Amino acid sequence: MTQAPQERVLVYDRIGANKLTTVGLVLGFVLFTAAFFAAVGVVLSSYGSVGPQDDPKLAIQIAVAAAIIALAVGILMYYAATATVLMISGAHEVRKEEEPELYRVVENLSIGSGLPMPKVWVIEDSAPNAMATGRDPRHAHVAATRGLLDKLDKSELEAVMAHEMSHVGNYDIRLMTTIAVVVGLVALVADLLLRLTWYGAGARPRNRGKGEGGLGAILLIAAIIFIIISPIIAAIMRLALSRQREYLADASGALLCRNPGALADALEKIAADPEPLEAANKATAHLYIENPLKEHRSFLNNLFSTHPPVARRIELLRAMG
């Protein structure tokens, strides 16, 4: 009986395909954000008794003003994000003499990749996992849990940290921090606007009858519906982008450490470990190499998962070997 040939995957093909998919997702996210603030402009102009069909220029000006205010808040959130993540995770920075094996692994990968040496952190938790965060390669941080250091051998540890260094080199740390801030702002603005619309409804009866033609009413209803569902759309797009970048980091990490089999073995151990990472939460779960929450798996959970199915990741890595 002839056995079917095993799937073979070229690392460079996987990297190219993942980068192309990411470009499409980022472009979609930009268009979505533009549509969201356009809807904000429609609602606020209608709330002020000027329908967008009467004065589209005013609706555009309001949308731009709302986007600028949100951008200012987002910049503050962006620069505070890394320190917040490290504080929430309970990580502590380590020096070479404190964790020589981990530090040397990261140091060698930094030299091999041509990236600046990131700051190295340890999370005192027995669940095996690792993460990368920061704004860019010059302000990068990589962290490993105590469980990862205790439960993986050296080649597996090197493969996991190669995955995390790939997140740094691919600028995933900047991209995902930016996307997370935008998603948070969309949810915040949507909530504030809907509260304003709800509490303000009927409060100004003298405005009724103005700007409420058929087109204006349709635009207003469509804008409100879009704003209501925008946080869900933004979250789904963010998670899809996160899953794609995990695939890319797997391929790039396999190329960096030259040992895709070791990364597959490490993922098997991490996924099979029953312990949840106590310091992780839904806001930081996407930063880790594998979902740290150990939640129940289902199709719906996969749709809202920060990571692609680990079985598929392992399959692709073994096919690269």
C-alpha positions as CSV (number, residue, x, y, z in Angstrom):
1,M,0.0,0.0,0.0
2,T,1.5,3.3,-1.1
3,Q,1.5,6.0,1.6
4,A,0.4,9.5,0.5
5,P,3.4,11.9,0.4
6,Q,3.6,14.2,3.4
7,E,2.8,17.9,2.8
8,R,6.0,19.9,2.2
9,V,6.1,23.6,3.0
10,L,8.8,26.1,2.0
11,V,9.6,28.6,4.8
12,Y,9.9,31.5,2.4
13,D,6.6,30.7,0.8
14,R,4.9,30.7,4.2
15,I,6.5,34.1,5.1
16,G,5.5,35.6,1.7
17,A,1.9,34.4,2.0
18,N,1.5,35.6,5.5
19,K,2.9,39.0,4.8
20,L,0.5,39.4,1.8
21,T,-2.5,38.3,3.9
22,T,-1.4,40.8,6.7
23,V,-1.3,43.7,4.2
24,G,-4.9,42.8,3.2
25,L,-6.1,42.7,6.8
26,V,-4.4,46.0,7.7
27,L,-5.9,47.7,4.7
28,G,-9.3,46.4,5.7
29,F,-8.8,47.7,9.2
30,V,-7.8,51.1,7.9
31,L,-11.0,51.3,5.7
32,F,-13.1,50.1,8.7
33,T,-11.7,52.8,11.0
34,A,-12.4,55.4,8.3
35,A,-16.0,54.2,8.0
36,F,-16.4,54.2,11.8
37,F,-15.5,57.8,12.2
38,A,-17.6,58.7,9.1
39,A,-20.5,57.2,11.0
40,V,-19.6,59.2,14.1
41,G,-19.7,62.3,12.0
42,V,-23.2,61.4,10.6
43,V,-24.6,60.7,14.1
44,L,-23.2,63.9,15.7
45,S,-24.2,66.2,12.9
46,S,-27.7,64.7,13.0
47,Y,-27.8,65.1,16.8
48,G,-27.0,68.8,16.2
49,S,-30.1,69.0,13.9
50,V,-28.0,69.2,10.7
51,G,-28.5,66.1,8.6
52,P,-25.5,64.9,6.6
53,Q,-27.5,65.3,3.4
54,D,-28.0,69.0,4.3
55,D,-24.4,69.8,5.1
56,P,-22.0,66.9,4.3
57,K,-19.0,69.2,4.9
58,L,-20.0,69.6,8.6
59,A,-20.3,65.8,9.0
60,I,-16.8,65.3,7.6
61,Q,-15.4,68.1,9.8
62,I,-17.0,66.4,12.9
63,A,-15.6,63.0,11.9
64,V,-12.1,64.5,11.4
65,A,-12.3,66.3,14.8
66,A,-13.4,63.1,16.5
67,A,-10.6,61.1,14.8
68,I,-8.0,63.7,15.9
69,I,-9.2,63.6,19.6
70,A,-9.2,59.8,19.5
71,L,-5.6,59.9,17.9
72,A,-4.3,62.0,20.8
73,V,-5.8,59.6,23.4
74,G,-4.5,56.7,21.4
75,I,-0.9,58.1,21.4
76,L,-0.9,58.3,25.2
77,M,-2.3,54.7,25.4
78,Y,0.3,53.5,22.9
79,Y,3.3,54.8,24.9
80,A,1.9,53.5,28.2
81,A,1.0,50.1,26.8
82,T,4.3,48.3,27.2
83,A,4.8,49.3,30.8
84,T,1.2,48.3,31.5
85,V,1.6,44.9,29.9
86,L,4.8,44.1,31.9
87,M,3.2,45.3,35.1
88,I,0.0,43.2,34.6
89,S,2.1,40.1,33.7
90,G,4.1,40.4,36.9
91,A,7.4,40.1,34.9
92,H,10.7,41.1,36.4
93,E,13.8,42.0,34.3
94,V,16.8,39.7,34.6
95,R,20.5,40.1,34.0
96,K,22.9,37.6,32.4
97,E,24.2,36.4,35.8
98,E,20.7,35.8,37.1
99,E,19.3,33.7,34.1
100,P,22.4,32.9,32.0
101,E,20.8,30.2,29.8
102,L,17.8,32.4,28.8
103,Y,19.9,35.5,28.4
104,R,22.5,33.7,26.2
105,V,19.8,32.3,24.0
106,V,18.2,35.7,23.4
107,E,21.7,37.2,23.0
108,N,22.6,34.7,20.3
109,L,19.3,35.1,18.5
110,S,19.8,38.9,18.6
111,I,23.2,38.5,17.0
112,G,21.9,36.0,14.4
113,S,19.0,38.2,13.4
114,G,20.8,41.5,13.5
115,L,18.3,42.9,15.9
116,P,19.2,45.1,18.9
117,M,19.3,43.1,22.2
118,P,15.9,43.3,23.8
119,K,15.4,43.5,27.6
120,V,14.8,40.1,29.0
121,W,12.1,39.3,31.6
122,V,10.9,36.3,33.6
123,I,7.4,35.7,34.7
124,E,7.3,33.7,37.9
125,D,4.5,31.3,36.8
126,S,4.7,27.5,36.4
127,A,2.7,27.5,33.1
128,P,5.1,27.3,30.1
129,N,4.7,30.4,27.8
130,A,6.5,33.4,26.4
131,M,5.8,36.8,25.0
132,A,7.2,39.8,23.3
133,T,6.1,43.4,23.7
134,G,7.4,46.9,23.0
135,R,7.1,49.7,20.4
136,D,9.9,48.7,18.0
137,P,13.1,46.6,17.9
138,R,15.0,49.3,19.9
139,H,12.4,49.3,22.6
140,A,11.6,45.6,22.7
141,H,11.1,43.2,25.6
142,V,10.9,39.4,25.6
143,A,9.7,37.4,28.5
144,A,9.6,33.7,29.4
145,T,7.7,32.1,32.3
146,R,9.4,30.0,34.9
147,G,7.5,27.0,33.6
148,L,9.0,27.5,30.1
149,L,12.5,27.5,31.5
150,D,11.9,24.4,33.6
151,K,9.9,22.3,31.2
152,L,11.6,22.9,27.8
153,D,15.1,21.7,26.7
154,K,17.6,24.1,25.3
155,S,16.7,23.6,21.6
156,E,13.0,24.1,22.4
157,L,13.7,27.2,24.5
158,E,15.8,28.6,21.6
159,A,13.0,27.9,19.1
160,V,10.4,29.6,21.3
161,M,12.5,32.7,21.8
162,A,13.3,32.7,18.1
163,H,9.5,33.0,17.6
164,E,9.4,35.9,20.0
165,M,12.4,37.6,18.4
166,S,10.6,37.2,15.0
167,H,7.6,39.2,16.5
168,V,10.2,41.9,17.2
169,G,11.8,41.7,13.8
170,N,8.5,41.7,11.9
171,Y,7.3,44.7,13.9
172,D,4.4,42.7,15.2
173,I,4.9,44.3,18.7
174,R,4.2,47.7,17.1
175,L,1.4,46.6,14.8
176,M,-0.5,44.6,17.5
177,T,-0.1,47.3,20.1
178,T,-1.4,49.9,17.6
179,I,-4.3,47.7,16.6
180,A,-5.2,46.9,20.3
181,V,-5.3,50.7,21.0
182,V,-7.5,51.4,18.0
183,V,-9.9,48.6,19.0
184,G,-10.1,50.0,22.5
185,L,-10.8,53.5,21.2
186,V,-13.5,52.2,18.8
187,A,-15.2,50.5,21.8
188,L,-14.9,53.6,24.0
189,V,-16.1,56.1,21.3
190,A,-19.0,53.8,20.3
191,D,-20.1,53.4,24.0
192,L,-19.9,57.2,24.6
193,L,-21.7,58.0,21.4
194,L,-24.5,55.5,22.0
195,R,-25.0,56.8,25.6
196,L,-25.2,60.4,24.2
197,T,-27.7,59.3,21.6
198,W,-29.8,57.3,24.1
199,Y,-29.9,60.0,26.8
200,G,-30.2,62.8,24.3
201,A,-33.1,61.2,22.4
202,G,-36.2,63.4,22.7
203,A,-34.4,65.9,24.8
204,R,-34.6,68.6,22.2
205,P,-38.0,68.4,20.6
206,R,-37.5,71.7,18.8
207,N,-35.0,70.0,16.6
208,R,-37.4,67.5,15.3
209,G,-38.4,67.9,11.7
210,K,-35.1,69.4,10.8
211,G,-32.8,67.3,8.6
212,E,-35.0,64.3,9.0
213,G,-35.8,63.6,5.3
214,G,-35.9,60.1,4.0
215,L,-32.2,60.0,3.1
216,G,-31.2,61.6,6.4
217,A,-33.2,59.1,8.4
218,I,-31.7,56.2,6.5
219,L,-28.2,57.5,6.9
220,L,-28.7,58.1,10.6
221,I,-30.1,54.6,11.2
222,A,-27.4,52.9,9.2
223,A,-24.7,54.9,11.1
224,I,-26.1,54.0,14.5
225,I,-26.3,50.3,13.5
226,F,-22.8,50.4,12.2
227,I,-21.5,52.0,15.4
228,I,-23.3,49.4,17.6
229,I,-21.6,46.5,15.8
230,S,-18.3,48.2,15.2
231,P,-16.6,47.0,18.5
232,I,-17.4,43.4,17.5
233,I,-16.2,43.9,13.9
234,A,-13.0,45.6,15.2
235,A,-12.4,42.7,17.7
236,I,-12.8,40.0,15.0
237,M,-10.4,41.8,12.6
238,R,-7.9,42.3,15.4
239,L,-8.0,38.6,16.3
240,A,-7.7,37.6,12.6
241,L,-4.6,39.7,12.3
242,S,-3.2,38.3,15.5
243,R,-3.6,34.7,14.2
244,Q,-2.0,35.6,10.9
245,R,1.0,37.2,12.7
246,E,1.4,34.0,14.8
247,Y,1.7,32.0,11.6
248,L,4.3,34.5,10.3
249,A,6.3,34.4,13.6
250,D,6.3,30.6,13.4
251,A,7.8,30.6,9.9
252,S,10.2,33.4,10.7
253,G,11.2,31.8,14.0
254,A,11.8,28.5,12.3
255,L,14.1,30.2,9.8
256,L,16.0,32.1,12.5
257,C,16.7,29.0,14.7
258,R,17.0,26.6,11.7
259,N,15.0,24.1,13.7
260,P,11.2,24.1,12.9
261,G,10.9,20.6,14.6
262,A,12.1,22.1,17.9
263,L,9.4,24.8,17.7
264,A,6.8,22.2,16.9
265,D,7.9,20.1,19.9
266,A,7.8,23.2,22.2
267,L,4.3,24.1,21.0
268,E,3.1,20.6,21.7
269,K,4.5,20.8,25.3
270,I,3.0,24.2,25.9
271,A,-0.4,23.3,24.5
272,A,-0.5,20.0,26.4
273,D,0.3,21.7,29.7
274,P,-3.0,22.0,31.7
275,E,-2.0,25.0,33.8
276,P,-3.4,28.4,32.8
277,L,-1.1,31.4,33.1
278,E,-2.5,33.2,36.2
279,A,-1.2,36.7,35.2
280,A,-2.7,36.6,31.7
281,N,-6.1,38.0,30.7
282,K,-8.0,38.6,27.5
283,A,-6.3,41.9,27.0
284,T,-2.8,40.4,27.0
285,A,-3.4,36.9,25.8
286,H,-2.6,37.7,22.1
287,L,1.0,38.6,23.2
288,Y,1.9,35.0,24.2
289,I,3.2,32.2,21.9
290,E,0.1,30.1,22.7
291,N,-3.2,30.9,24.3
292,P,-2.5,31.2,28.0
293,L,-6.1,31.0,29.1
294,K,-6.7,27.4,28.3
295,E,-10.4,28.0,27.5
296,H,-12.8,25.5,26.1
297,R,-12.3,25.0,22.4
298,S,-15.1,25.3,19.9
299,F,-15.7,26.8,16.4
300,L,-17.1,30.0,18.0
301,N,-14.1,30.2,20.3
302,N,-11.7,29.7,17.3
303,L,-13.4,32.7,15.6
304,F,-12.7,34.8,18.7
305,S,-9.3,33.2,19.4
306,T,-6.1,35.2,19.6
307,H,-4.1,32.2,18.2
308,P,-4.6,29.9,15.2
309,P,-5.2,26.2,16.0
310,V,-2.1,24.8,17.5
311,A,-2.5,21.5,15.7
312,R,-2.3,23.4,12.3
313,R,0.7,25.3,13.5
314,I,2.5,22.2,14.5
315,E,1.6,20.5,11.2
316,L,3.0,23.4,9.2
317,L,6.2,23.5,11.2
318,R,6.8,19.7,10.8
319,A,6.2,20.2,7.0
320,M,9.0,22.7,7.0
321,G,11.5,20.3,8.5
